[in-house]
């Protein structure tokens, strides 16, 4: 783990943050920067796209067929030079074989792997700078889902105090009207008081490239839970099953109903997250 990135350029600090290599004190500091600094968020998104591009290029390289010479070399190494003679035959002294010449494949493969990984990351970063390169950004962003965006938002906004919401809970009628019109999803504000959750207010986000509603609740331990939803281009009949997933310390329970996709977000360690999601899915 990196001891500290204090004093280093923002790009380096954000890269270490993206790789999970920062101590918690600096993670909190970077979270605060991302929540308040638009320019920092732009740099972070570019670094994230570049990292994903490089990782995918490296994965594609690993899927290439293994050279036959390498397979033969591995098999030869597996053979024991001290193999016992078969029963009934005397052992015949054999002169020690000349040491094998190291294969030139390994340095080349290692160099190629590193070059592809670095080149992929750099290409991903540069591609995001070029407005004319339309196809490459589409391929990169396709790897992320709206749930990844929701988890990133929740990790930042759940640590806010004064700026937790855009519209406070006292304006419930306005929240329903505003978010219904903005997302195209008709909904009712769930009452989660039975789950010891207090409604704090709402925000409008962009997740998966679509306007997305975020309803925020707080429990007695000051943990923040959110209900997020957006309009889905492929409607379903009825409601799909609840699906649990995790993004590090963030737990998500998602489902689809009609033309909308929903997710309940909260601490991954909370055992009541699925029960909260069941209540929300039945009332929203």
ChimeraX attribute file (.defattr): number of C-alpha atoms within 10 A of each C-alpha:
attribute: neighborCount
match mode: 1-to-1
recipient: residues
	/A:1	8
	/A:2	10
	/A:3	9
	/A:4	14
	/A:5	17
	/A:6	9
	/A:7	7
	/A:8	9
	/A:9	9
	/A:10	15
	/A:11	14
	/A:12	12
	/A:13	21
	/A:14	24
	/A:15	17
	/A:16	18
	/A:17	20
	/A:18	16
	/A:19	11
	/A:20	13
	/A:21	17
	/A:22	21
	/A:23	15
	/A:24	11
	/A:25	9
	/A:26	17
	/A:27	18
	/A:28	14
	/A:29	10
	/A:30	19
	/A:31	17
	/A:32	15
	/A:33	15
	/A:34	19
	/A:35	17
	/A:36	12
	/A:37	10
	/A:38	11
	/A:39	10
	/A:40	16
	/A:41	15
	/A:42	12
	/A:43	16
	/A:44	20
	/A:45	15
	/A:46	17
	/A:47	23
	/A:48	19
	/A:49	23
	/A:50	24
	/A:51	23
	/A:52	19
	/A:53	26
	/A:54	22
	/A:55	16
	/A:56	16
	/A:57	17
	/A:58	21
	/A:59	12
	/A:60	10
	/A:61	14
	/A:62	11
	/A:63	8
	/A:64	8
	/A:65	7
	/A:66	9
	/A:67	9
	/A:68	9
	/A:69	11
	/A:70	13
	/A:71	10
	/A:72	11
	/A:73	11
	/A:74	11
	/A:75	10
	/A:76	11
	/A:77	9
	/A:78	9
	/A:79	9
	/A:80	8
	/A:81	10
	/A:82	6
	/A:83	7
	/A:84	8
	/A:85	10
	/A:86	8
	/A:87	7
	/A:88	6
	/A:89	7
	/A:90	8
	/A:91	10
	/A:92	7
	/A:93	6
	/A:94	6
	/A:95	6
	/A:96	7
	/A:97	7
	/A:98	6
	/A:99	6
	/A:100	6
	/A:101	6
	/A:102	8
	/A:103	11
	/A:104	8
	/A:105	12
	/A:106	11
	/A:107	11
	/A:108	11
	/A:109	11
	/A:110	11
	/A:111	12
	/A:112	14
	/A:113	17
	/A:114	13
	/A:115	13
	/A:116	17
	/A:117	21
	/A:118	18
	/A:119	17
	/A:120	21
	/A:121	24
	/A:122	17
	/A:123	18
	/A:124	23
	/A:125	23
	/A:126	15
	/A:127	21
	/A:128	19
	/A:129	12
	/A:130	11
	/A:131	8
	/A:132	9
	/A:133	12
	/A:134	11
	/A:135	9
	/A:136	15
	/A:137	19
	/A:138	10
	/A:139	11
	/A:140	20
	/A:141	14
	/A:142	9
	/A:143	12
	/A:144	13
	/A:145	12
	/A:146	16
	/A:147	21
	/A:148	16
	/A:149	15
	/A:150	26
	/A:151	20
	/A:152	13
	/A:153	16
	/A:154	21
	/A:155	19
	/A:156	18
	/A:157	19
	/A:158	20
	/A:159	16
	/A:160	15
	/A:161	8
	/A:162	6
	/A:163	11
	/A:164	18
	/A:165	19
	/A:166	13
	/A:167	18
	/A:168	16
	/A:169	18
	/A:170	11
	/A:171	11
	/A:172	17
	/A:173	11
	/A:174	13
	/A:175	23
	/A:176	18
	/A:177	13
	/A:178	16
	/A:179	23
	/A:180	17
	/A:181	11
	/A:182	16
	/A:183	20
	/A:184	16
	/A:185	19
	/A:186	14
	/A:187	14
	/A:188	14
	/A:189	15
	/A:190	15
	/A:191	15
	/A:192	16
	/A:193	11
	/A:194	9
	/A:195	13
	/A:196	13
	/A:197	20
	/A:198	18
	/A:199	23
	/A:200	20
	/A:201	20
	/A:202	26
	/A:203	18
	/A:204	19
	/A:205	19
	/A:206	16
	/A:207	21
	/A:208	17
	/A:209	11
	/A:210	15
	/A:211	17
	/A:212	25
	/A:213	27
	/A:214	27
	/A:215	23
	/A:216	26
	/A:217	23
	/A:218	16
	/A:219	15
	/A:220	9
	/A:221	8
	/A:222	10
	/A:223	14
	/A:224	24
	/A:225	25
	/A:226	22
	/A:227	25
	/A:228	23
	/A:229	27
	/A:230	27
	/A:231	22
	/A:232	18
	/A:233	9
	/A:234	10
	/A:235	14
	/A:236	14
	/A:237	9
	/A:238	9
	/A:239	16
	/A:240	13
	/A:241	11
	/A:242	16
	/A:243	13
	/A:244	16
	/A:245	13
	/A:246	16
	/A:247	15
	/A:248	9
	/A:249	11
	/A:250	18
	/A:251	21
	/A:252	26
	/A:253	23
	/A:254	22
	/A:255	18
	/A:256	24
	/A:257	17
	/A:258	15
	/A:259	18
	/A:260	21
	/A:261	23
	/A:262	25
	/A:263	25
	/A:264	26
	/A:265	29
	/A:266	26
	/A:267	20
	/A:268	17
	/A:269	10
	/A:270	11
	/A:271	9
	/A:272	13
	/A:273	20
	/A:274	19
	/A:275	12
	/A:276	20
	/A:277	23
	/A:278	15
	/A:279	15
	/A:280	19
	/A:281	19
	/A:282	9
	/A:283	13
	/A:284	13
